Amino acid sequence: MATEKTACILCSRNCGLTVEIEDGHFRRVRGDEEHPISKGYLCQKAARLEHYQNHHDRLTHPLKRQPDGSFARVSWDEALSDIATRLKAIRSEHGGDAFAFAGGGGQGNHLGGAYSRQLMAAMKSRYAYNSLGQEKTGDFWVNGRLFGSQTCHTTEDVEHADYVLFIGCNPFQAHGIPNARDVLRDLKRDPARTMVVIDPRRSETAKQADIHLQLKPGTDAFLMAAMLAIIVREGLVDRAFLAAHCRDFEAVETALRAVPIEDYVARADVPLADVERVARGFAQAKAGCVRIDLGIQHTLHTTLNGYLEKLLYLLTGNFGRRGGNNLHSFLLPILGNTDERKTVRGKSLKRTAFHGVQPIAGIYPPNILPDEIEKAGDKRIRAVFVDSANPVLTWTDTAGFERAFAKLDLLVVVDVALTETARLAHYVLPAASQFEKCEATGFNLEFPENFFHLRHPLLAPLGESLPEPEIYTRLLEKMGEIPSRFPMLERIARLQPRRAAYLPFLAALGAALARNRKWIPHAASIVYRTLGQTLPGGTAAAAPILALTMAYAQQHRAAVLRAGHRGNRLTLGAALFDAITSRRSGTLLSRHEYEDTWSLVANADRRVHLAIPEMLEELRALREEKPVGAQFPFILAAGERRSYNANQIYRDPAWRKVDPHGAMRIHPLDADGLGLGDGDRARCCSEHGEIEVVVERDEDLRRGTVSLPHGYGMRYRDGAPAGPQLNRLTGAAHCDPLSRTPYHKYVPVRILPVPVAA
């Protein structure tokens, strides 16, 4: 039995793991005490990763759809040759706008992104759709306006805060902060610290809180606006902080003074005294921070919610300090900056053909993709590559994706399993699992200490499956974008000792790209084919990280040195790269100081620009907003995190110890009114569709609300869907008008009992 170090792949925390492996199976999974951030922490979900690594839906060889809809086994050469030919024909006849890339990444599966994006360059397309586009783009847009770039991203120092606001999140189940359950326990036990939860459900986190504001669904903007108005009117704004670090507060102050506090609190349906207590307590705390998540990012006023939650810590001076909210550095560039106010070479940013939507942070919103395939006429999308994603189940409007994908000239899916999306594909290409290849996460979002964990392969790829870097590099070679050999670069890469080759290699690479400019977009595959083959322990895919560590060490030199790495201005990045590729438990990248936050602000004046006209106008418009009609008497929160649901990589339902049906939770009094008991079946109906659910009575919900979990609905081993397919209830138009983020936490529904005889 072998003992290896790796990391969890179930959520953005990617906690370090120690696994015991025997005959290709995970016999035991424990927390890795040597991991620089998680330090041995583990939740119950990671302990069952054997269900991801070994199950009956794993793909072992390439598949090609036959005329009758079945799949036949084909060779890699046959599959990639035909895909390359068809892609080039589509590009030649219809241009790059006929191609879109969907997905890419998954939790902790981010190295492949450097390689898959090369295909977009080869196809001359900028249409990238992924899950961040239906979760976080409203937040990215606000960051761009406040801090000067959509790549500016905030984090929260919950561990050192005296006063914490958890808004629309449940860290006990969803994590999102380091070692969540330990941190929550410490918060609860310390009488000098205050924890406030704002959530329509009395969640596991809310049960530990000092104060729970159980607001009405969809009223987060009203409640936060009222809190900010209290802070402004009572003189609790940190004016010294604003004068030193912000601009345009006056316009924000005017808008907040016009907020009718009592009316907005009444709309949220929480006690005014509690709201005043929270607003004053947060503003007067020694160190306060705000942690938010999809609860306010998937509901009404998505983008405005992101603006208001940031104003809470900015107006009170809880930014750029210990125990507050801060910006952080990135090693992997998972976000771009696409400022819609500017143009590129005299032209506005690329809009989609049908909806005319521009990207945010380089990402287009997934809920428009079916229309861009079906309704854009001659400019429609005709070919889609889906990588490490299952849009048919996880993106808005399952029926719409099924219908649209069936109309594509070419659909290729790269994945480890025969997913619901893969079943519709023309080609299915088997990827190695996350434990059969070198991988990493781009979610290194910590401050002041930031880290990176390169996971080494633990097992050989199953069957003929390949890691994504190899798949995309072979495809680029088939398309004639790059040659298969680079003799000069290969010779330089083999210089010993290995670190002695880094600088000469990068210089030779730069010269080669200058001579062959069409290779520039494909540098990742060139480095993979050359330098990558000299790296130890199957880490060839990590070769492009060398350029990133060189840049990171230049930009954050002092912080990298504080983290214990050594080298001069030419060699520090190389030392950081060697640390990353050699340390199995991950390595600290940098140790910043809190004042470094201001160097991460991208505005030229290093100040936060508080007044965002679009947001101030939406704030003013709240007063005229009418309540939603009663056609659908319940509000569904779709996508609840529970003890035994995760992302879609757990396909075998046997992994769950509880909640096998993904039950619909409903308040007992609401259930009584419908004649529903625990275990009964009901139909949950929205204006977009309906699904059958199993009922679970739960007094922790507000009356008039119901909840369903994500991570269900897969057809394991060709069986019936196991649990709810949530996105049969959601529609593309039910979304934030600015960011197009779907209102998954605010889906109006009817609940109808299913007769026992049925």
N, C-alpha and C positions, 0 to 999 in steps of 0.2 A: 504494500500500500504506500502510495506516494503522498507527501504533504506539500501543497503549493500555495502561493500567494496570488490573489486576484481581487476582484471587486464585484459588488452587486450591480445588477443592470436593470433594476426594477423602478427606480425613481432617480431624480436628479442628484440625490446625495451621493450615490455610487460609493457606499461605505466599503472599506477594505475588508477582505475575507481571507480566512485560512481554510482550505478545502482538503479533505482526504479523498484520494481517488484510487479506485481499484477496478480493474477490467473495464475502464471507460466510464465508470459510474461514480457519482459523488456520494460517498458513503457518509460523510459528515461535513457540515458547514458551520464555521465559527467566525466570530469577529476577529479581525487582525489587530492585535494590540500595538503593532509597530506602525500602523497607518498614521500619518502625521495629523489627520483631522479627526477621523472617526474613533481611533484609539481603542478598538475592540468593541465598539457599539454594534448592535445587530438587532433587527426586528424579525418577527416570525416569518415574514414572507421570503426573505433571502434564504432561510434554512431549507427551503423546498425547491431550490434551483435545479435539482435533478429532473424535475418535471419539465423544465425548459430544454435541458441538454438532451434528454433521451425520451422521445415520444413517437407515436406512430405516424404523425403527419410530417416528419422530417423529410426533406427532399434529398435525394442521393445522386441524381443525374439530370441533365437538361431535358426538358419536355417541350414538344411541339404540338399545338392543337391540330386535330384532324378535321376534315369536313363534317364529320358527324358529331363534333363537339368533344370527342374523347381526346386523350393525350397519348402520344407515342414517344418513346425514348429516342433521343438523337445524340450525336456526339457534340462536344464543345465546338469542334471545327465547323460542323454543319450548321449549328445554331448561330454562331457568331458571324459566319460568312453570309448567311441569309439576312440576318438582322442588319449587318453593315450595308449590304446591297440595298435593302428596302429603305433604310434611313437616308442614304445618299440620294436615292430616287425621289423621296419626299422633299428633301432639302432642295434638290435641283428644280423640281417642278413647282413647289409651293413656297419655298423660302423658309427661313428659320422660324418664323412665327407659327408654322404648322406643327412645331414640336414643343412639348412641355415635359418637365421633370417633376415628379411627385414623390414626396417623402424624402428619404435620405436621412440617415442618422439613427433614429430610435434612441432609447435611453442607453447611453454609454457606448454607442456604436457609431462614433463620429470620425474616425480616421478615414473611413471610406468616402466621406464627403469631399475630401480634397481630390479624389479620383473621379467620382461620379460627376462633379461639376465640369470636368473637362469635356464631357459629352455635350453639355450645353454649348460650350465654346465651339466644338466641332460642328454642331448643328446650327450655329449662329442664332441661338435662342436665348432670351433672358427670362423665360417663363418658368420660374421655380415656385412650386407650391409645396408647403409642408405644414406640419401641425402647429408650429409656432404662429403661422398665419391665421389660425383660428383660435389662438389662445392669447398671444402677447403683443400683437402689433399695435393695438391702441396704446399700450404702455410704451412701446418703442417710439411711437409718434410723439407722445408727450415729452419723453426724454429728449428727443431731438430739438423740440422747441425750447425747453427749459435750459438744457445743458450744452446745446450747440451741435450735437450729433446723436443719431439714433443708436450708435454703438455705446453711448454712455448708459450704463445700467446700474441701478442702485441695489445695494444689499443692506441687511439690517444686523446690527450688533446686539442681538437679543441676549446673549450670554452676559453682557455687562450693563444692561439697561435696568433702571429702577422702575420704569413704567412702560409696559408693552401693550400696544393695541394689535390684536389679531383680528383682521377684518376680512370676512369671506374666506376664511381658511381654517383648517383643522389639522394642525401639525401632528397631533397624536397619531393620526392615521396617514396623512399625506406627507409628513415630514417637511422637507423644504428648508429646514434650518438644521445646523449640525446637531446630531445626537438628540433628536427632538424630544423623546420621552424623558431623557435625563434632564434636559434643560427645563422642560415643563415642571418636572418634579421639584427642581431647585427653586423655580419661581414660586410655586405654590407654598413651599415650606418657609420661605423667607418673609417675615412680617414687614420688612422694610421695603419690599418690592410689590408692585401692583400689576396684575394681569387682567386685561379687559378683552372680552370676546364679543364681536359684533357679528351675529349669524342668525338666520331664521330658525335654525335647528339647535337644540341643546346638545351640541356635539360632545365627544369625549373631551376635547379641549375646554369647551364651555363649562363642563362639569367641574373642572379644576380652577376656574377663573374666580377672581374676586368680584367681578361685575360681568354679567352677561346681558347685553342689549339684544333681545330676541325680536329684531325688527321684522316688519312685513316684507316679503320678497319684492325686489325691484325698487326699493326705496333708499338704497345706500347713498345715492347722491343727495337726497333730501336730508338725511341724517348727518352726513359729513359736512354739508353746507351749513347746517344749523350749528354744529360744533365749532366750525371756523368763525361763524358770525358771533358766537358767544366769546370766543377768544379775542376777536377784534374789538367788540363793544366793551369788554371788561378790561381793556388795556393790557392783555396778557401776551401781546406780540413782542418778540425779542427785537426791538428796533435797532439796537447796537449791531446785532448780527446782520440784519437786513441792510443797514447802511454800509457795512464792511464787505458783504459778499453777494448782494442781490441788487436788482434794479427793477423799476416799474411797479413797486409795491402799491403806489397810490391808486392805480386803476383797479387792482385786486381789492384793496380796502373799500373802495367805493361800491364795488359789486357785492361784497360781503355785508356791508352795512345795510344794504337793501333787502337782505334775506329776512323773511317773516319767520322768526325762529319757532314760535309756538305752533304755527300752521305746519311747518315742515316736520317738526317732531311728532305732531299728531298724525301726519301722513305715514310716518314710519311706525306709529303705534307702539311707542315705548314711553316710559315715564320721563317727563321733562326734567324732574329733579335728578334722575340718573344721568341724563345727557349732560346737564350742567356740571355735575360732579366729575364726569369723565373729562370733559373739555378743560375744566380748571385743573384737575389733577395732572393731566398730560402736559399742559402748558407750563405748570409750575414744577414739574419733576426735575430732579438734578440731571437725569439723562433718560430720554424717552425715545422709543423707536416704534415703527409701524411695520408689521408684516402682513402682506396681502397675498391673495392667490385668485383662483378662477371664480370664487364666489362673487367677486365684484368685477371680474373681467369677462364673465359669461352672462351678464345680466343687463337690464336696462341701463342706459347711459354709460356703457363700457368705458369709453375714452374719457368722459368727464369724471368718472369714478377715479381713474388713474391720476388725473390732474388734482383732484381734491385730496386724495390720500397723500400726495407729495406736498401739497400746501400745508398739511397738518404738521409735518416735521420741519418744513422750511420756515414757516412763519413763527414757529416756536424756537428756532435756532438749534434744533436737534439734527443737524447735518454736519458732516465733516468733523465728527467728534466721537470719542469713546462712548459706547452705549447708545449711539444714534444710528441714523442711516448714512450710508457712504456710497461713493462710487468704488469701482474695483478695476483691476487690470484684467486683460485677456491674454492667454497664450494662443489658443486656437481662435481664429477670427470667424465665429459662428454667425455674426451679424454684419450687415453692411449699413451704409448710410445713404438713403435716397430722399433727399430733401425736396419735397414737391414744389417748393418756392423757387428753386433754381433750375437751370437748364444745363444740359451736357452738350458741348460744342454747338451752342446756339439752338438746340432742339430740346423740347420738353421731354420728361421721362417717358419711357415706353408704356403706353396704355393698352389694355386688352382690347381685342377687336369688337366684342359685343357689349360688355359692360363699361368700357372706357375707364377701367380701374388702374391706378398707378400702384407701384409696389411701395411697401413700407419696410425699411431695413433689408431691401433686396428681395422681399417675399411677397407673393401674391396670395390673396385669400382663397382657401380651397373651396369655399361654398359657391364660387362663381365658375369653377372649372366645368361642371356639366354643361352650362349654357355656352361656354366658349367652345365646347366640342360640338354642340348640337345646333346652335342658333347664329353662328357668325358667318354663314354662307361660305363664299370662296376663301375667306380669311380664317376659317375655323381651324382648330387644332385637330390634327389627323393622326399624330403619333404621340404616345405617352410612355415614358419609362417610370415604373414605380419601384422604389428601392426601400426595403426595410420599413414598409408601411402597409396598412390595410385600409385604404380610403373607403372601400365599400361599406365597412362597418364603423369606422372611427371618424369619418368626416360627415358633415351635415348632408342629410337627404340621401339615405341608402338607395332608395328607388331611383333617384335621379342619376346617381353614379352607375348603377347597374345598366340603366337605359343608355347613358352616354358612352360608357366604355364599350358596349356592344357595337357602337357605330364607328369605332376607330379603325383606321387602316392598319395600325400596328400598335399593340399593347404588349409590353415586355415587363415582367415582374422579376425582380431579384430579391430572393428571400430564403429563409431557412425552412419554411413550411409551406404547404399547399393551402394558402389562405383563401378567404372568400374572394379577394381581388384576383389572386393567382388563377382561380378557376375560370376567370373570364379572359385570360391572356392568350395571345398567340404563341408566345414563348415564355416559359418559366425557367429561370436560371438559378441553380441551387447555390446559395452562399454558405460558407462555413459559419458555424455558430460563433457566438462571441467568446467562447472558451476554446475555440479551435484556431484562433488567429490572433495576431497582435492588434490590440484595440485600445481605445481611450475615450474619455468623455470631454466634451467641450464646456461642461458646466463647472469649470473652475472659477467660481464667482465669489471668492472669499476676500475679506478685508478685515484687518490689516495684513494677515498672513494669507497668502494664496499658494495653492499646491497643484500638482499635476500627477496623474497616475497612469502610466503606460502599462497595460496588462499584457503579459507574455502569453503565448499560446500554451494551453495545458494538455491538449489532446490533438491527435491528427484529425484533419477534416474527414467528415463522414462520407463514404462513397467517393463520388467524383466532384463533390462540392469544392468551391474555390473561394478564397477571400475576395472581397470587392476590388481591392487594388489590382489583383490579377485579372479579374473579369474585365474591368474597364480598360486596362492597359492592352489586353489582347484585342478588344473591340476597336480601340483607336488604331492599332496596327492593321487590323482588317480593313478599316476605312481609309488607310493610307495617310493618316494624319501624322504619324511618327514612324521611323524605322524600328526594326526589332533589336538592333545592336548600335552601341555608341562606343566604339573601341577606345578612343582617346580617353573619354571619361571613365571607362572601366579600368584602364591602366592606372590612372591617377587615384581612383578610389581604393585601389589595392595597396597603396603605399602603407608602410608600417613604421612606427606604431600608428594605429588607426587615427588618432587625433591629429597626427601630422598631416593627414590627407585632407582635413576639412577645409582649410583656407585655400590651398591650391585647387581643390575640387570646385569650390564655389566660384573661384576666379575663372576656371576653365568652363564651368557651366555658363557663367555670364557671357563669356566670349562666344560659346556655341550658340546661345540664344540670340546674340546680336547678329550672328551670321545667318541664322535661320529663324527669322522672326515668327514664322507660322508655328514654331514649336513652343513659343512662350506660354500659351494657355495650357500646354501639356507638360509643364516642367515637373509636376508631381510624378507622372509616370516615368519620365526620363531619370529622375533621381532614384526612383524605386528600382528601375532596371539596372542602375549602375552602383551608386553608393549603397543602396539598400541591400544588395547581395553580399556586402562585406560586414553587415551588422550582425551581432551575435543573437542567439536564442530565438530565431524566427521573427525578428523585429524589422524586416525589410520595409514593411509598410510605414514605419515611423521615420524613414529617411527625410521626408520633406519637413519634419519638425526642426531639423538643423537650422534652416533659414529663419524659422520663427524664434528659436532660442537666441540666435545671434541678434535679431531685431529687439527681442524682449530685454536682453541684457544691456543693449545700448540705451533703450528708453528708460529702464528702471534699474540702472546700474547700482545705485546705493542700496536699494531694497533687495536686490539679488545678493549683494555682498553680505547684507545683514542676515540673509537666510543661510549663510555658511558656505557659499560657493566662492571659488577663488580663481582669479585670472585677471589679466590686463584688458584693455579695451578691445583687443583683437581676439583674446582667448577665453574671456569669461563666458560668452555664449556657447562655445564649444564645451566648456566644463559643465555648463548647465545641461547641455544635450547628453553628455555622457552620464550624468547623474540620473537623468530621466530614463535612459535606456537600460541602465544597470540595476536600479533599485526596484525590487519586486513589490515593495509596499508603497510606492509612490514617493515623491520628494517635494519639499517646500520649494516653491519657485522664488518667493520674495517675502520680505517682511517689511511692510510699509509703516510709515508713521501717519497718524490721523490727519495731519495737515497736508499730506500728499493728496488728499481728496481734491484739493483745489487745482493741483496740476493735472488732474484727470478731466476737469471741466473743459469742454472743447470750444466754448465761446472765446473769442479773441481777447475779451477783457477779463476772462477767468471768473466771471460773475454768472449767477443764475438769473435768467430773464423771466421774471415771474408772470408777466401779462401775456396770455395767449388769446388773441381776439376770438377765435372760434370757441374756445372753452368758456370765456366770459359771456359770450352771447348765449351759449347753451345753458349756462348757469342762470342767466336772466329769464330764459324761456321756461324754466321749471315752474314758475308761478302760474303759467297758463296751461300746464299739462293736465289732461283729464284722466280720471281713473279708467282702467280697462273694463269693458263691458262684461256681463255675466253669462255670455254664451257658453264659456268654459269655466265651471265654478272652482276648479282646482288649479294651482300652479305647481308644475312638476319641476323639481331640481334634478336635472339629468346628469349623471356622472358622479355620484357620491363615492367618496373613498371609504372603503370598509376594511375589515380585518383580512378578508380573503378575496380581494380583487386587486388586480394589478394591470399593467399595460398588456397588450394582446399577445405577448410572447408566451404566456402560459396558456396553451391550447387545451391540454388534457384537463377536463373538469375535476379529475380525481385529486388535484392538488389542494382543493378546498376542504378544510375541516368543517366549516359551517357555511350556511347560506348558499346551498347548491343551486337554487333557482334564481338568485339575485332578486330577492323579494322586493315588492313595492311597499315601502313603509308609509303608513297613514295613521293619523291621530285616532285613538279608539272611538272618540265621539263621532268623528266623521265616518268611521267604519260602521258604527252602529246605525247611523242614518242611512247607510247603503245596504245594511243587513249582511255585512262581511265579517267573517271571523278569521283568525290566524289559519293560514294554509288554504283558504278559499282562493278560487280563481276569479279574475276580473279582466275586463277589457279597458285598457288605457287608450283613449282616443284624443287626437289633436286634429287641427284642421289639415294636417299633412298625411296622416295615416293612423294606424292603430296596431297595438300588439297585445297579446295576452300575458298577464302577469300573475304571480302568486302573492297573496296579501300577507303582510306582517304588521300587526298593530303596534304603534310606537308612540308613547305619550311625549317623547322628546321633540316631536314636530309641532309647529304651529298648526292650528286648525286652518283648513283650506289649502294646505300644502301636502304634497307627496314627494317621495324621492325614489330614484332608481340608481343602481351602481353602473359604472362603466366596466369594461373588461369582460363582458359576457357576449353571448350571441354567436360564438364560433361553432362551426359544424365539424366537430372532431370525428375523424375516421368516417366521414360521409354520413354521420348521424344527423339528427335534427338539431337546430340551433339550441345551445345550452344556455338558457337565460335570455334576458331581454336584448333585442337589437334596437338600441335606443334611437338610432338615427332614422328609423322608419317613422318617428314622430316629429322630426325637425325639418324645417324648410329653409331654403337658401335666403329668402327675403326677410326672415325673422332675425335681424342682425343690426349691429350698430351702423348708422349711415356713413360714418367717417372711416372707420377701420374695417368694416364688414365682419367684425367679430360676432359669431352667433350667440344668441341669447339662450344657451343651453341650460342655464340655471333659472330660466323664466319661460317655461313652455306651458301655455294655457291648455288644460286637458279636461275631459270628462271621464268619470270612472263608472263603468257599468258592470254589475255582477254577471258572471257567467253561470247559467243554470246548472245545477248539479248534474242533471241528466246529460248535459253536453260534455 
